[in-house]
């Protein structure tokens, strides 16, 4: 089927809904779990770590600002990799992020199950299935409905974060900020600066959620203008709130109270708030964590189903997954491919703890961020190639990075993502082995797809090099768009 004959999603979301979708992913469940984990290993130095993590975040935002503003399409990660780097890298641009999203969906759902007993005792698997199934069904019936619900959920999420921030600042003791780098024999901080550098990487992880905005480019109103605006507004809010949570945590809760035998206390922010905040505030923060898990699942399903759909239009994955539901106007088959595997794996997550010899949540995070770092490395190369491959799209982009800045941003993303990937993987080497085993497997699948297309008289690599007809509008001529 010619690419331009595929049915397109004609529903659009406004910038406010897009900001809500971005915040839901970039904050999500991580903010209620990761800070206490890092405080237990790095102590008060996490206040510096979160500030340092803003630097790679800015590099990532600038990268997506330029790519998203120049080529606003569905499935941006795949499109930028295939059109600006090469067909094989485009294939990795669909296979690696989807693998990472499967892991992140499970992480968010298991985090949801960890907080749910605050309100009601529910078996872990039941809680996971409940969350994933509910938002899979919600996304199945339309992005407009998912976006409207997301706005309400994000308002609750922000309110819970502000509750913790206000409560923490009102109970702040400046003595809790010293020593900045606690260390001593037998103490959990005896590793010196190692935990601090790991905290920079780990606290940067939630920020990576901003990448989702380029996956729904087709469905944002005036995407060339609004994608950069959504990134700027959304990530400013995310950075301010996240820094506020970290400072409030360190200032209100002594590091000895966060760390017990070198490990973070269970329950994240809600648990360490006992004795600092009133009961109703602790309950609201726990509820905010549940909502955060919901926002993460909702946005991941909304955005990365479009990545699968877009790759299916090129027949990189079976074109069956390019289908759009006639009634709901959603990529329903791509949604099922994205949403069903975590549901099927959920019953086995408890058994995996022993097999992996690490906490399953830590392992899933490592798999997720390793996949995301790989995707950002590929996107960095894509940004470098943008002015050469699509010069007019770069030249007439609504927001245009000066060439020297573009090169710094491109190289910075590749270098930072590579270093961060190694640092994170060091905490769970089996996760790194899993990711590269997955890459080896899908590489074989890529070769098979190329050869199968050749037998049918099609050049799949050529198909992966050109933008589709509806994506060339506004791109001008003579720049490789047509």
N, C-alpha and C positions, 0 to 999 in steps of 0.2 A: 504494500500500500504506500503511495507517495506520502512523504512526511506531512505535506500541507493538508492532506485529506483527513487527518486525525481530528476528532472532535476536541475543541478547546474548552477550558473552564471559563465561562463568561461571567461568573460572580466575582466581585471585587471587595476588598476590605479597605477601609479608610486608614489614615495614618495613626489614629488613636488606637484602633484595634491592632494594628501592626506593632505599635509600641508595646501593647499588652502581651502580644504573642512573644515578642523579643524578651521582655522582662521575665516572663514565665519560664523561659528556657535558661536565660543567663543567670537567674537567681536560683529558682527551683529548690528542690530538696537539699542540695549541697550546702546552702548557707546555714541550715539548721543542724548540720552534722560536722562538716569539715572544720569550722573554726575551733571547736572544742578538741577535735583530734589533733590539730596542729598546735594548739596551746599546750596540750599534754606533752608534746615532744620538743617544741621550740620556745615555750614560755612567752614572756612579754615581747620577745623580738618579733612576734607575728604582726605587731603594729607597724614595724618597718617593712616586713615582708609583703603586707598587703599594698603598701605604697609602691614598693618595687614592682609588684605584679601588674600595676597599672601601665607600666612602660610597654611590655609586650601586648597588652590589651589595646593600647593606642595604635601600635603597629598593625594589629589585626583589623581594627576598625577602619583605618586608612586604606588598607588593602581592599576590603569589601566595599568601602565607599567608592573607590575608583572602578572596580570590576562591576559592582552592582549598578552603578550609575551609567556605565558605558554599555553594558549588555544586560539589561533587566529581563531575565527569562526564568521559566520554571526550571528547577533542578540546576541551579547555578554552579555548584561544585562540579558536577559532571560536565556541564557545557564548557566551563572555563578550562578544565583539564583536557577535554577532547579537542576543542577548537584552538586552544592556545599553547598546548604542550605536545599532545600527540594522542593517537587513538588508544594505545595501550594504557597511558596515564589516565585517559578518560574512563577506561574500564575500571581502573583502580578507584577513580573518582566516584563511582557508584558502589563498587563492591566493599571498599573499606569503610566509608561512612555508614552504610547500611549495617554492617557488622557492628560498628561502634554504637549505633542507635539501638540495636537489639540489646546490647549490654546495658546501655543507659536506661532503657525502659525497665529492665529488670532491677537495676539499682534503685530507680525512683520508686518502683512498686514495693521492693523490700524495705526501703526506708519508710514508706507509707505504713507497711505492716508493723514496723518497729514502734511507731508513734500511736497507732490505732488503739492498743490496749489501755492508753490513758483514758479512753472513753468507753471502749467495749472490747471484751476479750473475743478475739477471732483467730482461728488457725491462720498461720502465715500464708499458706497457699490460697486459702479462701480470700484473704485480703488482697493478695496480688491479683488473683483472677477478677475480683470485683472491680478494682481500679482500672486494669487494662481493658477489660471487656466494656465497661461503661464508656470510656473515652474512644475506644475503637468504634463503638456504635454511634457516638456523637459525631465523630468525624465522617462516618459513613453517610450521614444525612446532610452534610453540607458545611462549608467553611464559614458561612455567615453565622450559623448557629454556634459553631465551635468558637468563633471570634467573640460573639456576644457574651457567652459564658466565661470566656477567658478574661474579659474586662472585669467582670464581677469577681472572679477568683483572684486576679492580680491586686485588686483593691484590698481584699482581705489579707493577702500576702504582705503587701506594703504596710498595712496597719499593724500586723503582727511584728514585723521588723521594727517599726517605729516604737511600738510598745516596749520591746526589749531595749532599744536604744535609749529611750527616755528613762526607763527604770534603771538601766545600767549607769547612765550619767548622774542620776539623782543619788546613787549609792557609791559613786566613784571615790576611790582612795588612791591618791597619787603614789603611795608607797608600793602599790601592786605593780607598778611599771619598772621596779628595780628589784634585783639586778636584771638588766635587759637581756643578758645571755646567761641564764643560770647554768652552772656546771659544777659537778662535784662527784667524788667517788660514790658509786652506788645510786646516784641520782639519775632520773630519766633524761637529763640534759648533758650527760657526760660526753656525748659525742662531739661537743664543741659547736662549730658553725654549721656542721652538716645538716642538722634539723632546720636551721634557719633557711638555707638554700632550698631544701625540700619544701619548706612552707611557702616560699615564693612561687614555686611551680604549682603546688597543690591549690593554693588560694587563687591562682590564675585560672584554674580549671573551670570554675563556674562561668567566668567571663566568656569562655569560648562559645557559649550558647548564642552569642550574637550572630554566628554564622548562619543560623536558620533563615535569616531575612532574605538571603539570596536564593533560597530554595522556592520561595513563593512569589518571585518577582513578577510573574505574569498576572497575579491576582491582586496586586497592590495598585490603588488608584495612582495614576501618573507616576509609574515606578521610577523613571529616570530622575525625577525630582525628589520623590518621597523616600526612596531607599536610603539615600545619604541622610536625610532629615531624621528618619526613624532611628538610624544608627546613632546619630549625634545625641538626640534627646534620650533615647532608651538607655544607651550605655552611660550617659552622664548620671541618670537616676540610679542605675545599677551600681556604679562606682561609689557614689555618695552613700547610698544605703549600706553597701557592703563594708566600707571603711568605718561607718558609724557603728555597725554591729561588732566589728573586731575591737575597736577602741572601747566600746561599752563593756564587752566581755572581759578584756584584760583589766580595765579599771575597777570593775565591780566584783570580780571573782578572783581571789588569789590563785596563782598557778598551782599551789599545793592542793587546792580543792578540785581543780579540773583534772589533775593527774593522780591516779591511784595505781601504784606499782608500775609506773611508766606507761600506763594506758589511760585513754580518755574514759571518763565515766559514761555509762550507757545513757541514752536519752538526749544527747546533744544539748542545745541551748535550754530546752525546757528543764532538763535535769539539773544543770548548774545554776538555774535561777532560783532554786529553793533556798529560802532564807534571805534572798535579795529582793525578790518581787512578791507581791501578794498572790494568793492562790488563784484568783480570777485571771491575773495577768499570765501566770504560768500556763493555765489551761488554754488561754487564748493563743499563746505562742505555740503550744502543742497542736492546736487546731490549725494555726498558720502553717505548720510543717506538713500537715495532711493536705492542705490546700496547695502548698508548694509542689508536692509530689504530683498532684492532679494537673497543675499548670505545666509541669515538665512533660508529662505523658501527653497531654493535649497538644502541645506545640510540636513535639517530636513527630507525632503521627501526622499532624497537619502539614508540616514542612517537608519531611523526608519521603513521604509518599509521592510527592511531586518529583523528587529526584528519580525514583524508580519509574514513574510515568514517563518522564522526559527521556530517559535512556531507552525505554521500550519503544518510543517513537522512532528511534534509530535502529530498532531491532537488536540492540546490544544485549538486552534481556528479551525474552520472548514478547512479541508485540501484543500478546494477550493482555499484558499488564498496562498497556497504554489506554485501555478502555475507560470511557467516562460514563457514569451511570446516567441513563436518560432522564430519570425522575429527580434524582438528588444532585446531579451535576458535580459529582465527586469522582476521583480516581479510585473507585471502590476496590478493584482488584489489586492495585498497588498497595492500598491500605491493608488489605488482608495479608499480603506478603510481608509487610512490615510489622503488623500487629500480632499475627498468629504464632510465630516461633517463640517469642518470650512466654506466651501463655503455655505452650507445650513444654518448655524447659523448666518452668517454675516449680513443679513438684520435685525436681531433682536438685534444687539449689542447696538444700540442707545437707545432702550427702556429699556435695562437692567440697564443703569446708574441709573435710578430712582428706580427700583426694588431693586438693591443691595445697594443703598445709598452710594456707593463709585464710584470713577472713574473706568470705565471699564478696562482701561489699567492697573491700579494698581491691580485690581481684577484678571485679567488674569495672570499677573506676579506672584501673590501670589499662584494661582493654579498651575502654571508651576513649580515654585521652590519648592513648597511643595511636588509635585510628584517626582521631581528630588532628593530632600533630602531623601525621603523614599527609592528611588532606590539606593542611595549611602549607606544608612544604611544597606540595604540587601547585597550590594556588599562588605561592610566592613566585614560582617560575612563570606561571600564567600571567601574572601582573607584569613581570619583566618583558614578556613577549607581546603584551597588548599593543603598544605603539607601533610595532613592526607588522603584526598580523592584521590588525584592524586600525590603521592609522586615523581614519576619519572618526571612528567612534571615540578614540582617545582625544583627538583634537577638539571635537565638539561636545564632549561630555559636559553635563550640567555642572558637575564639580570636577575640576581637573587638577591633579597633582602635578606640580612642576617636575620636569624630567629628573633632576637630581634627587628630589624627594621620593619620586616613584622608585628609583633604583635603590635608595636606602631602605624604603619600606619593603620592597621585594626581597632583598638580601637579608634584612633583619628578620623577616618572618621565617625564611628558610633556616637561618642559623639558630634563632631562638627556639623554633619548634624542634629542630634536631637535638639540641642540647637538653631541652626540657623532656623530650621523649626518653632519652637515655636515663636522666635522673629519676623520672617516675618509674620506669621499667625496672630499675635497680631494686625497688621495694617488692617487686613480684615478677621475677624473671620468667616464670611459667606463663604469665600473661603475654609477655613479649614473644615468647616461642609460639603461643597460640596465634597471635596476630600475623606473624610471618608465615606460619603454616597455612593460615587462611589465604594469604597473598599467593603462596605457591599453588594452592588449590584453584583459586580463581584465575590465575595465569594460565593454567591448563584449560580452563573453561573458555578463556578469551581466544586461545589458539583454535579451539574447537569451533567457536562461533564464526571466526574469520574463515576457516576452511569450509564450513557448512554453507556460508554465504557464497563463497567462490564457486562451489558446485552448482548453486542455483543461478550462477551468472551475475552475482551482485558483488560489488566492492564495498564491504562494510566500513573499511577504513576511510574511503573517500566520503561515505555518507556521514561519518563522524567528524569530518573536517569543515562542513558547511553549516551555517545557521539556516534554520527553516524559514520559509517565506514570511510567516507572520512575525518572525523575530528580526527580520531585516528592515522593517518599517522604521524610518527615522535614522537608519544607519548610514545613509548616503550610498553612493555607488563608487566602484573602483577601489574598495577597501577590503575586498574579499568577502563581503557580506552576502552577495547574491549567488 
